[in-house]
Amino acid sequence: MYDTIIIGAGPAGLTAAIYLRRANKKVLLIEKEGIGGQIASSPLVENYPGFKAISGTELANNLYEQVEALDCEIAIEEVLEITKNKDVITDSNKYQAKSIIIATGCEYRKLNLENEEELIGSGIHFCVSCDGAFYKNKIVGVIGGGNSALINAISLADLCRKVIIIQDLDHLTGEEKYINEVKEKKNVEIILSSKVSKYLEENGLFKGIQINGEKDIELDGVFLSIGRIPTSKIFKDLVSIDNYGYIKSDDMNTNIDGIFVAGDVRTKNVRQLTTATNDGTIAAINAISYLK
Ligand SMILES: Cc1cc2nc3c(=O)[nH]c(=O)nc-3n(C[C@H](O)[C@H](O)[C@H](O)COP(=O)(O)OP(=O)(O)OC[C@H]3O[C@@H](n4cnc5c(N)ncnc54)[C@H](O)[C@@H]3O)c2cc1C
């Protein structure tokens, strides 16, 4: 019987593990892929306090070492189900816990085209506040036409030589104020009714995109802004989830006693490293109070 099982070893889950182990709780951290979560695939992080610049892999390794040094049990398994009784069923085991922290994060929606996985982080990006600065005075594409695509295009336009928005519909779907702002930017081009059909690459380096199966557009980088998918499907019959799939949270508490949520998978406005570690801290402290 564990005091707390944490599901997901991204920044939120790892931070929760630090707090719980320092409080001497019996903790199991379960991760299905790689320790560190999304950030492990980022080449450079420049907005995490305490580090002027650090690679995502190094930051993830540091977090891992910190948790390991606290003798936290870690299982590399995929959680398939948790029950109201707090049984945690994975692809190879069944565990029991007095409390659970869900920290399964989010995945950016992708185009699922060839070479996409290999180019993510070097040519293909999702987060402008994270990776936009790499494209100063360069030409970038933004895929999508909703609010997040338009906001991304507006920030990139202040930084890049040119920004090309590619939207599959025949109109932009974001709010009018953002559409107007984008249209006022002299270095933003909007291409409508166009689907990305291929990523262009040369010797493993990103070179641009092809649209509608015929036209090549050379780009230094591209930002996919076609939404995010919270990793919450397996919890949908257990905890309350909003219309977008995010787990509803009130100060990291879910609607079930003893089940907490932290990080990108929960309802909130800003999904960043600092907010994930913030959530991990609060979820762990809530779990400690619950265990008392
Ligand atoms: C390329 C990239 C660059 C970024 N750069 C920055 C940046 O510079 N600055 C910044 O502040 N933010 C950045 N972000 C955002 C930041 O990484 C996220 O906000 C943060 O990682 C969220 O942490 P999390 O712990 O909530 O979730 P995640 O990091 O998503 O971690 C969740 C973990 O849960 C695991 N998991 C999911 N389901 C299961 C399951 N069923 N069983 C077991 N494990 C499971 C996943 O494998 C994953 O490891 C970037 C994101 C990306 C993709």
The ligand as a Gaussian input file, in Angstrom:
#p B3LYP/6-31G(d) Opt

LIG

0 1
 C        8.802000      20.982000     -27.478000
 C        8.296000      21.649000     -26.216000
 C        8.982000      22.716000     -25.701000
 C        8.528000      23.331000     -24.545000
 N        9.271000      24.353000     -24.036000
 C        8.887000      24.960000     -22.883000
 C        9.659000      26.029000     -22.332000
 O       10.692000      26.426000     -22.886000
 N        9.212000      26.583000     -21.185000
 C        8.063000      26.190000     -20.553000
 O        7.734000      26.738000     -19.499000
 N        7.303000      25.181000     -21.063000
 C        7.685000      24.562000     -22.205000
 N        6.917000      23.554000     -22.735000
 C        5.688000      23.154000     -22.007000
 C        6.055000      22.254000     -20.794000
 O        6.902000      21.216000     -21.222000
 C        4.782000      21.681000     -20.170000
 O        3.967000      22.733000     -19.716000
 C        5.130000      20.765000     -18.984000
 O        5.961000      19.702000     -19.392000
 C        3.875000      20.183000     -18.353000
 O        4.271000      19.292000     -17.358000
 P        3.339000      18.110000     -16.832000
 O        4.135000      17.377000     -15.818000
 O        2.019000      18.636000     -16.466000
 O        3.052000      17.182000     -18.094000
 P        4.030000      16.404000     -19.197000
 O        5.294000      17.110000     -19.296000
 O        3.131000      16.265000     -20.334000
 O        4.269000      15.020000     -18.461000
 C        3.255000      14.066000     -18.333000
 C        3.893000      12.693000     -18.255000
 O        2.873000      11.741000     -17.991000
 C        3.149000      10.554000     -18.717000
 N        1.905000       9.796000     -18.875000
 C        0.800000      10.170000     -19.585000
 N       -0.151000       9.203000     -19.512000
 C        0.391000       8.214000     -18.734000
 C       -0.105000       6.930000     -18.325000
 N       -1.323000       6.490000     -18.657000
 N        0.695000       6.151000     -17.563000
 C        1.935000       6.590000     -17.176000
 N        2.455000       7.787000     -17.559000
 C        1.680000       8.575000     -18.328000
 C        3.689000      11.088000     -20.040000
 O        4.435000      10.089000     -20.734000
 C        4.546000      12.255000     -19.565000
 O        5.873000      11.866000     -19.331000
 C        7.334000      22.894000     -23.885000
 C        6.627000      21.823000     -24.433000
 C        7.100000      21.195000     -25.571000
 C        6.344000      20.022000     -26.155000

